[in-house]
Amino acid sequence: MKSVIQNFGLALAVLFSMFHVTGCLKGDFDTPPSNIPEIKNEQIITFDQMFEKLVTGKITSINDDKYIEALVVADDQSGNIFKSLILKDMRGEKGISMSIDENELHALYPTGQVVYVSLKDLAIGYYEGLPTLGVNSGSTVGRIPASLIRSVMVKSGRTASVEPIKVKVSELNSSHLNRLIQLDNMQFETATPSTTYADANPASPQSVNHNLIDCDNNKLVLRNSGFASFASQVVPQGNGSIICVYSYYRNAAQLLIRDVTDLNFTGERCGGGGGTTGSRISIKDLREKYTGKDVTLTDGFIQGVVISDISNKNINGQNMVVQDGDYGILLRYKAAINVPLGSEVKVSLKGGLLAPYKGLMQVQNLDNQGVEVVGSNKSVTPKVLTISQIDLKVHESTLVQIQNATLTGGSKYSDRTVKLSDASGEVAFFTNESATFAGQPLANGTIGVTAIVSNFDGKQLYIRNLGDISGGKPCDPNDPNADCDGDGVVNGQDCAPANPSVYPGAACDDGDPSTINDQYDSQCVCKGTPGGSGGINENFSSQTDGQDIKINGWDNVNVKGNRKWLTKYFAGDKNFYAQATAFGNTGPAEMEAWLITPVINTDNTSDLSLKTSFQSWVHDGLSIWVTTNYTGDPSTTIWQEVKGLRIATKGDVNQEWVPSGTVSLKSYGKNLRIGFKHVGSQAANTTSYRIDDILVK
């Protein structure tokens, strides 16, 4: 019998010609394969047959000239699934995770694509408990090298509908692993107006596990990546259905969604709850309900402005302070609550307990779903008082301002002996050790302080952030424990306490192209060590995968957008390289990034060469420039473009390295810095450009 794929040869040829006519596929990455193998029906096996080689605690090379016919049910388009595709057997019910050392897999193998996978050079095993198809790397299932993708995984020319199987949480078992499933009557255990799928902090995105529960209180973990395009979106508060991949990691099952469209949580939550009910009560009246005995609250809500600042962490993660007029109160939740400073909120009191803790009146045991944000960027004017005028019965959990005050009793904010004093007296000044400013030196001299009044077996104040401190005399550089320039080095160890970029060990440029690793010594003298010819031989092997390039003497600058040149590592040939790209849902609207070398003396070394490559070509985004007078800002520097170097472009093979050839830089000047410039945009110019093996000799 002729190959199933061969039967679609004509259709593929038509598709290929359409690609040239319409240009609707994205670059070389999406070009259909030209060498389709002949696959006979008897060469195709089911997942069940493949799973016969799956052995706990062992990685098994398959070594059979067999194929599986599979449907892609989940891809990496949203970024929530990393370097993997989830496949379903077209001839059975099993699923498998296929591990591939490449991003943007959806561009070639999108959800709904039917593929044939060659098993000859692959291996099967458990990766952290999950059945996985990849390569045999000895101790684990390794990722299939990107260079082998097209030969291992061939598109059939067909698509098929992707349908989940409906199942209950109580019915899930190992047979459902790597399957696309649908669970009904599900909801987030914790879902506030500020609960996001993950932490999308650009500096350090963090994955987050959320508990999902059904109406019988069965619980499962939903895993969300900090790199997912939906990481910063707020989770839905209602109840409904979820379509997801049933997965496993180490000791527990987990769920993975492809995108937020996989959730339909628009119904009423199990058992009700969430939102506010009953009548509004003022915080003043709420506080007056306490007459010496704890009070269980059954209904009603308060409304006010959040005066605590969770982002700077000088408050317990489960606490929030809200002020309404002249009165405020601390609210204590069942789980961490993340409502920003200045939010106007309606807070359900149902089920809460009004009671003091260590003297501080609060509403405890509140449901996280009972918060509704009705406004943002609101402000509360602090009441100007002297320390002696602060009355806990009136001012507790409200903002006050103390003028003409001083901080004493410690060297940094988190010291437990710190007090705030004015002419009328003194008060304990508290800073949580986890606060972002905990280790900062105390403000000097006469200051103004805006703070929240608290009570912990006695009166105390605490600030939200360092913006609550005003005034103060200039930092004394002779104080050995202060850090006058804020560079993290105290004055006693800083040879230039007024300059944040100059301190022992800081990188510098001594102007001598024959030295490398220049840095300031203990006397703030910039010194380097002999570096031979003063040339460059950079292969980025000293860098960390996934981190911005940081090489002593080099500059990595983003003129437009928030991305810089990034270190990447390809395990297939164990190679590090530099990459710049605007690709992805989180890519910048406009991007201009520069990677700039140290000074090169062209009298000694002048011949430049390197290697370049691209992924998914749509535009020429890489160019190479030199300057004799770098200002520290690429946008204000006068540059000359280097001509004569070959840079990978349309027509070259996707992801293959292209040697540049060699050009002499002598004609451009004597002391040069080389700038590798990448420009792009999220909407259109998304080519990922890579550089490596930069050599000046």
C-alpha positions in Angstrom: 0.0 0.0 0.0 1.3 3.4 -0.9 2.1 6.0 1.8 -0.8 7.7 3.4 1.2 10.9 3.1 1.9 10.2 -0.5 -1.8 10.3 -1.2 -1.7 13.9 -0.2 1.3 14.8 -2.3 -0.8 16.7 -4.9 -2.6 18.7 -2.1 0.7 19.6 -0.6 2.0 20.7 -4.0 -1.0 23.0 -4.4 -0.5 24.4 -0.9 3.2 25.0 -1.7 2.3 26.9 -4.8 -0.3 29.0 -2.8 2.5 29.9 -0.4 4.5 31.5 -3.2 1.4 33.3 -4.6 -0.1 34.6 -1.4 2.8 34.8 1.0 0.4 34.0 3.8 2.8 31.6 5.6 5.5 33.2 7.8 8.9 32.8 6.4 11.1 29.8 5.9 10.0 28.3 9.2 6.6 27.5 7.8 7.6 26.2 4.4 6.1 22.8 3.8 8.6 19.9 3.7 9.9 19.1 0.2 11.2 15.5 0.9 8.2 13.6 2.2 9.1 10.0 3.0 7.0 7.1 1.9 5.2 5.6 4.8 3.4 2.3 4.5 0.3 1.5 6.5 2.1 -1.4 8.2 4.8 1.0 9.5 2.2 2.9 11.5 1.6 1.7 15.1 -0.8 2.9 17.8 0.3 4.7 21.0 -0.7 1.6 22.9 2.0 -0.3 20.9 4.5 2.4 21.5 3.7 2.5 25.2 4.8 -1.2 25.5 8.3 0.3 25.6 7.4 2.6 28.5 9.1 1.4 31.7 9.1 3.2 35.0 12.6 4.5 35.9 14.0 3.8 32.5 14.6 5.7 29.2 14.0 3.3 26.3 15.3 4.0 22.8 12.6 2.8 20.3 14.9 1.8 17.5 12.1 0.7 15.2 11.4 2.0 11.7 7.8 2.8 12.8 5.6 5.9 12.8 2.7 7.1 14.9 -0.2 9.1 13.3 -1.1 11.8 15.7 -3.3 14.9 16.1 -1.8 18.1 17.8 -4.2 18.9 20.6 -2.1 21.6 22.3 0.7 23.8 21.2 3.0 26.5 22.5 1.3 29.6 21.0 0.3 31.2 24.3 3.7 30.4 25.9 2.0 28.3 28.7 3.3 25.1 27.2 7.1 25.2 26.8 9.1 23.5 24.0 6.5 20.7 23.8 3.5 19.6 21.8 0.7 17.4 23.1 -0.3 14.7 20.7 -3.4 12.3 20.6 -3.4 9.0 18.8 -5.4 9.1 15.6 -5.8 5.3 15.9 -6.6 5.2 19.6 -7.3 7.2 22.7 -3.9 7.7 24.4 -1.9 11.0 24.5 1.8 11.8 24.7 3.9 14.9 25.4 6.6 15.4 22.7 9.6 17.3 23.9 11.3 19.5 21.3 14.2 21.9 21.7 12.6 24.8 19.9 10.2 27.7 20.6 7.3 28.8 18.2 6.4 25.2 17.4 2.8 26.3 16.7 4.0 28.1 13.5 4.7 24.7 12.0 2.6 22.3 13.9 -0.5 24.2 15.1 -3.4 22.6 17.1 -5.5 20.6 14.8 -2.6 19.5 12.5 -2.4 15.8 11.8 1.3 14.6 11.7 3.4 11.5 11.3 6.2 11.0 13.8 9.2 8.9 13.0 10.1 6.8 16.0 13.4 5.4 14.8 15.7 7.7 16.6 13.4 8.6 19.5 13.1 7.4 23.0 10.2 7.1 25.5 10.2 7.5 29.2 8.8 9.3 32.2 9.9 13.0 32.6 9.2 13.9 36.2 6.4 11.3 36.2 4.8 12.3 32.8 5.0 9.9 29.8 7.2 11.8 27.3 8.6 11.2 23.8 12.0 12.7 23.0 15.6 11.5 22.7 17.6 9.3 25.0 20.0 11.6 26.9 21.0 8.9 29.4 19.4 9.8 32.6 16.2 11.5 31.3 14.1 12.0 28.2 15.9 14.8 26.3 14.5 17.3 23.9 14.5 16.5 20.2 17.0 18.9 18.6 15.5 21.6 16.5 17.5 20.5 13.5 15.7 17.2 13.4 12.1 18.5 13.7 11.3 18.2 10.0 12.7 14.7 9.5 11.1 13.4 12.7 7.7 15.1 12.5 6.0 15.3 9.1 2.7 17.1 8.4 0.2 15.0 6.7 -1.6 17.8 4.8 -4.7 17.1 6.9 -6.3 18.8 9.9 -8.9 17.4 12.2 -11.2 18.8 14.9 -9.8 18.8 18.4 -12.4 17.7 20.9 -11.8 17.2 24.6 -13.2 14.2 26.5 -15.6 15.0 29.3 -14.6 13.6 32.7 -15.1 14.3 36.4 -12.2 15.1 38.8 -13.0 11.9 40.7 -12.7 9.8 37.6 -9.2 11.0 36.5 -6.4 8.4 36.4 -3.1 7.8 34.6 -4.9 6.8 31.3 -5.9 10.5 31.0 -2.4 11.9 31.1 -1.5 14.0 28.1 -5.2 14.0 27.1 -7.3 17.1 26.4 -10.1 16.9 28.9 -13.2 18.9 29.9 -14.1 19.4 33.5 -17.5 20.9 34.5 -18.6 22.8 37.6 -15.1 24.0 38.4 -14.0 27.3 40.0 -10.8 28.9 41.4 -10.5 28.3 45.1 -9.2 31.8 45.4 -10.3 34.4 42.9 -10.1 38.1 43.8 -10.3 41.1 41.5 -6.5 41.1 41.6 -5.7 37.4 41.3 -3.8 36.9 38.1 -3.0 33.6 36.3 0.7 34.1 37.0 3.3 36.7 37.9 4.3 38.4 34.6 6.9 40.7 36.1 9.2 41.4 33.1 12.3 41.3 35.2 11.5 37.9 36.7 8.3 36.2 35.4 7.1 33.5 37.9 4.8 30.5 37.3 1.9 30.2 39.7 -0.1 27.2 40.9 -3.8 27.9 41.5 -6.2 25.4 43.1 -9.3 24.6 41.2 -12.2 22.9 43.0 -15.4 21.4 41.9 -18.8 21.5 43.7 -17.9 18.4 45.6 -14.7 20.1 46.9 -12.4 17.9 44.8 -9.2 19.8 44.1 -6.7 20.0 41.3 -3.7 22.3 40.6 -3.8 24.6 37.5 -0.3 25.5 36.5 0.3 28.8 34.7 3.6 30.0 33.3 4.9 33.6 34.0 5.8 33.7 30.3 2.3 32.9 29.1 0.7 35.7 27.1 -2.2 35.7 29.6 -0.1 35.6 32.8 -1.1 39.1 33.8 -4.9 38.6 33.2 -7.2 38.3 36.2 -8.7 34.9 36.8 -12.5 34.6 36.5 -14.4 34.5 39.8 -17.4 32.3 38.7 -18.0 28.6 38.1 -18.1 26.7 34.8 -16.1 24.4 32.5 -12.5 24.2 31.7 -10.8 22.5 28.7 -7.2 21.6 29.6 -4.4 19.1 29.3 -4.2 16.6 32.2 -0.5 16.5 33.1 1.8 15.4 35.9 4.9 16.9 37.5 7.0 15.1 40.2 4.5 14.1 42.8 1.2 15.5 41.7 -1.2 15.8 38.8 -1.7 19.3 37.3 -3.7 21.0 34.6 -2.4 23.1 31.7 -4.6 25.4 29.6 -3.7 26.4 26.1 -5.2 29.9 26.5 -7.9 31.7 28.6 -10.5 30.8 26.0 -10.3 27.3 27.5 -12.2 28.5 30.5 -15.9 29.4 30.7 -16.4 30.4 34.3 -19.5 32.6 34.0 -21.9 30.7 36.3 -22.6 31.2 40.0 -20.0 29.7 42.3 -20.8 26.5 44.2 -22.5 27.4 47.5 -22.8 31.0 46.5 -20.1 33.4 47.9 -18.2 36.1 46.1 -19.2 39.7 45.7 -20.9 41.9 48.3 -24.4 41.6 49.7 -26.5 43.4 52.2 -26.2 47.1 53.2 -23.1 49.3 53.4 -21.8 50.0 56.9 -19.3 52.7 57.7 -15.9 51.6 59.2 -16.7 53.8 62.2 -19.9 51.9 62.9 -18.2 48.6 62.2 -15.6 49.3 64.8 -18.2 50.3 67.3 -19.8 46.8 67.0 -17.0 45.5 69.2 -17.8 46.0 72.9 -15.3 43.6 74.4 -16.5 40.3 72.8 -15.6 38.9 69.4 -18.4 39.6 66.8 -19.2 37.2 63.9 -20.4 39.2 60.9 -23.3 37.8 58.9 -23.9 40.3 56.2 -23.1 43.8 54.8 -20.1 45.4 53.3 -17.7 48.3 53.8 -16.4 50.6 51.1 -13.2 52.6 51.3 -9.7 53.2 49.8 -6.8 50.7 50.3 -4.0 52.6 52.1 -1.6 49.6 52.5 1.0 48.9 49.8 1.3 45.2 49.1 3.8 45.7 46.3 6.5 47.0 48.7 5.7 44.2 51.2 5.7 46.1 54.4 2.5 44.3 55.4 1.6 40.6 55.7 0.4 39.1 52.4 -3.0 38.2 53.8 -3.7 41.7 55.2 -5.1 44.8 53.7 -5.9 48.2 55.3 -8.9 50.2 54.2 -9.8 53.7 55.2 -13.3 55.3 54.9 -13.4 58.9 55.9 -11.6 59.4 59.2 -11.7 55.7 60.1 -9.8 52.6 59.0 -9.5 49.0 59.7 -7.2 46.0 58.9 -8.8 43.2 57.0 -7.3 39.7 57.3 -8.0 37.2 54.5 -8.0 33.4 54.2 -5.3 33.6 51.6 -2.8 36.1 50.2 -4.6 39.2 48.8 -3.1 41.5 46.2 -5.1 44.7 45.8 -3.0 47.7 44.9 -2.5 50.8 47.0 -5.1 53.5 46.0 -7.8 51.0 45.0 -11.3 51.8 46.0 -13.0 48.6 47.2 -16.3 47.2 48.4 -15.6 44.4 50.9 -18.0 41.8 51.9 -18.1 41.2 55.7 -20.1 38.0 55.5 -18.4 35.3 57.6 -15.8 37.6 59.0 -14.8 37.8 62.7 -14.4 41.3 64.3 -11.8 40.9 67.0 -8.5 42.4 68.2 -5.1 40.8 67.7 -2.3 42.0 69.9 -4.5 45.1 70.5 -5.1 45.8 66.8 -8.8 45.7 65.8 -9.3 43.7 62.6 -11.8 41.7 60.6 -10.4 38.2 60.4 -11.3 35.1 58.3 -12.5 37.0 55.2 -13.2 35.3 51.9 -10.9 36.4 49.1 -13.8 36.4 46.7 -15.6 39.0 48.7 -13.6 42.0 47.3 -14.9 44.2 44.5 -12.6 46.9 43.1 -14.7 49.9 42.1 -12.0 52.4 41.4 -8.2 53.0 41.2 -5.6 55.7 41.8 -7.6 57.1 44.8 -5.8 59.0 47.5 -6.4 59.6 51.2 -5.1 62.8 52.8 -3.2 62.0 55.9 -4.1 63.8 59.1 -1.3 66.0 60.3 -0.6 65.2 64.0 2.1 65.2 66.6 3.2 61.9 68.0 1.5 62.7 71.3 -1.8 63.5 69.5 -2.1 60.0 68.0 -5.1 58.3 69.7 -5.5 54.6 68.9 -9.3 54.6 69.5 -9.6 57.2 66.7 -6.5 56.9 64.4 -5.8 53.2 64.4 -5.4 51.9 60.8 -5.5 55.4 59.2 -2.9 57.6 57.5 -1.2 60.3 59.6 1.6 62.6 58.9 4.3 63.6 61.4 6.4 66.6 60.7 9.8 67.8 62.0 10.6 64.3 63.1 13.8 62.1 63.3 14.5 58.4 63.1 16.7 57.0 65.8 17.7 53.7 67.3 19.1 51.8 64.3 21.0 52.0 61.1 18.4 50.5 58.7 14.6 50.5 58.5 14.1 46.9 59.6 16.1 47.3 62.9 13.7 46.4 65.7 14.9 49.3 67.9 14.0 52.1 65.5 11.8 54.9 66.9 10.3 58.0 65.4 10.6 61.1 67.5 9.3 64.7 67.4 9.1 67.5 70.0 6.1 65.8 71.7 7.5 62.3 72.2 8.4 59.1 70.4 6.7 56.0 69.0 7.9 52.6 67.7 8.6 52.6 64.0 8.1 49.1 62.5 9.4 47.7 59.2 8.8 44.1 58.1 12.0 42.3 57.3 10.5 41.3 53.9 9.8 44.9 52.9 11.5 45.9 49.7 13.3 48.7 51.6 14.0 46.8 54.8 17.8 46.9 54.4 18.0 50.5 53.3 19.8 53.0 55.7 17.5 55.2 57.8 16.8 58.7 56.5 19.0 61.3 58.1 18.1 64.6 59.8 14.8 66.2 60.1 12.1 64.5 58.1 8.4 64.3 57.4 6.7 60.9 57.6 3.4 59.7 56.3 2.5 56.4 58.0 -0.3 54.0 59.0 -1.1 53.9 62.7 -0.9 50.4 64.1 -1.0 48.6 67.4 1.1 45.6 68.5 0.8 45.5 72.3 1.3 49.3 72.0 1.3 52.2 69.6 3.5 51.9 66.5 3.7 53.4 63.0 4.8 51.9 59.7 5.3 53.4 56.2 4.1 51.9 52.9 7.2 52.7 50.8 10.2 55.1 50.9 8.0 57.8 49.2 6.4 58.2 52.6 9.6 59.9 53.8 10.3 63.5 52.9 13.0 66.0 53.7 16.0 65.1 55.7 19.5 66.5 55.5 21.9 65.2 52.8 23.5 61.8 53.5 26.8 62.1 55.4 29.5 60.4 53.3 31.5 60.1 56.5 28.9 57.8 58.1 30.5 54.4 57.4 27.1 52.6 57.7 25.2 54.8 55.3 24.9 54.2 51.6 24.8 57.7 50.2 24.7 56.8 46.5 22.3 53.9 46.9 24.5 51.4 45.0 24.4 48.7 47.7 27.9 49.4 49.0 28.1 51.2 52.4 30.2 54.3 52.6 32.9 52.6 54.7 33.6 50.2 51.8 32.9 52.6 48.9 35.8 54.6 47.5 33.3 57.1 45.9 30.2 57.2 48.1 28.6 60.0 46.0 28.8 58.1 42.7 26.6 55.0 42.2 28.7 53.7 39.3 32.1 53.9 40.9 33.0 51.5 43.7 35.6 48.7 44.1 34.9 45.9 41.7 32.6 48.0 39.4 33.3 47.6 35.7 35.0 50.5 33.9 37.1 51.2 30.8 40.7 52.2 31.3 41.0 53.3 27.7 43.7 50.8 26.9 42.5 48.3 24.3 45.2 45.8 25.3 43.6 45.2 28.7 40.5 43.2 29.6 38.2 42.9 32.7 38.7 46.5 33.6 37.4 47.5 37.1 37.9 50.0 39.9 40.3 49.1 42.6 40.0 50.1 46.3 41.2 53.6 45.5 38.7 54.0 42.6 41.5 53.7 40.0 40.3 52.0 36.8 42.6 49.1 36.0 42.6 46.2 33.6 44.6 43.1 33.1 46.7 42.3 30.0 44.5 40.8 27.3 47.0 40.1 24.6 46.4 41.8 21.3 43.4 43.7 22.5 41.1 41.9 20.0 37.8 40.2 20.6 37.0 36.5 20.6 33.4 36.2 22.0 31.3 33.0 21.9 29.0 33.9 24.8 29.9 30.6 26.7 30.3 32.6 29.9 26.6 33.7 29.8 23.4 32.2 31.3 20.7 30.8 29.1 17.6 33.1 29.1 19.3 36.1 30.7 20.3 39.4 29.2 23.9 39.5 27.9 26.2 40.9 30.6 29.9 40.9 29.6 32.4 43.2 31.3 33.2 46.1 29.1 30.3 45.5 26.7 27.0 47.5 26.6 23.6 45.9 26.1 21.1 48.7 25.6 17.4 48.9 24.6 16.8 52.2 22.8 13.2 51.2 22.0 11.1 48.6 23.8 11.9 46.6 26.9 14.0 43.9 25.3 17.8 43.6 25.1 20.1 41.1 23.5 19.5 37.8 25.2 21.7 34.7 25.8 20.3 31.5 24.3 21.6 27.9 24.4 21.0 25.2 21.9 21.5 21.8 23.6 21.9 20.0 20.2 25.4 21.3 19.6 25.9 22.6 23.2 26.3 26.2 21.8 25.6 29.6 23.4 24.8 32.6 21.3 23.2 36.0 21.5 19.6 36.6 20.2 17.4 39.6 19.7 13.7 39.4 18.8 10.4 41.3 19.0 8.5 38.0 18.4 5.6 36.9 20.8 2.6 38.3 22.4 4.7 40.1 25.0 7.1 41.6 22.4 7.5 45.4 22.2 5.5 47.4 19.7 8.8 48.8 18.5 12.2 47.4 19.3 15.8 48.7 18.9 18.5 46.9 20.8 22.3 47.4 20.7 25.1 45.1 21.8 28.3 47.1 21.9 31.9 45.9 22.2 34.7 47.4 24.2 37.2 49.7 22.4 39.3 48.1 19.7 42.6 49.5 18.6 42.7 48.9 14.8 46.4 49.5 14.7 46.7 46.1 16.6 43.6 44.2 15.5 41.2 45.2 12.7 39.8 42.1 11.0 36.2 41.4 12.0 34.2 38.2 11.4 31.3 36.5 13.0 28.4 34.0 12.3 24.7 35.0 12.0 21.5 33.1 11.7 17.8 33.8 12.0 14.5 32.1 12.9 11.3 32.7 11.0 12.5 35.3 8.6 10.1 38.2 7.8 12.5 41.2 7.8 16.2 42.1 7.8 16.5 43.3 11.4 20.3 43.0 12.0 23.0 45.5 11.0 26.6 46.2 12.2 28.0 49.6 13.0 31.2 51.2 14.4 31.9 54.5 16.2 35.0 56.3 17.4 33.1 58.4 19.9 30.6 56.4 21.9 28.5 58.7 24.1 27.1 55.9 26.3 23.7 56.3 24.4 23.5 54.7 21.0 20.8 57.1 19.9 23.1 60.1 20.4 26.3 58.4 19.0 27.5 59.0 15.4 27.8 55.6 13.8 29.2 54.3 10.5 27.6 51.1 9.1 30.1 48.3 8.3 29.8 47.1 4.7 31.1 43.9 3.2 29.9 41.4 5.8 27.4 38.7 4.9 24.4 38.6 7.2 21.9 35.8 7.1 18.8 36.8 5.2 15.8 35.5 3.2 16.9 32.6 1.1 19.3 31.3 3.7 18.2 28.2 5.6 16.2 28.8 8.8 18.4 28.5 12.0 21.6 27.6 10.1 24.7 29.7 10.8 26.0 31.8 8.0 29.7 32.9 8.1 30.1 36.6 7.5 33.5 36.6 5.8 36.1 39.0 7.1 36.4 42.8 6.7 39.1 45.2 7.9 37.9 48.0 10.1 41.1 50.2 9.7 39.3 52.6 7.3 36.7 53.4 9.9 39.2 54.8 12.5 41.6 53.8 15.2 39.9 53.3 18.5 36.5 51.8 17.6 33.5 50.2 19.3 31.4 47.8 17.3 27.6 48.0 17.7 25.3 45.1 16.7 21.9 46.7 16.1 18.6 44.8 16.0 15.3 46.5 15.0 11.9 44.9 15.0 8.2 45.2 15.9 5.7 42.9 17.5 3.1 43.4 14.7 5.2 42.8 11.6 9.0 42.7 12.0 9.4 39.6 14.1 12.5 37.9 12.8 14.7 36.5 15.6 18.3 37.3 14.8 21.3 35.5 16.3 25.0 36.3 16.4 28.0 34.2 17.6 31.8 33.7 17.4 32.6 37.4 17.1 36.3 37.6 16.3 38.5 40.7 15.8 42.1 39.9 15.2 
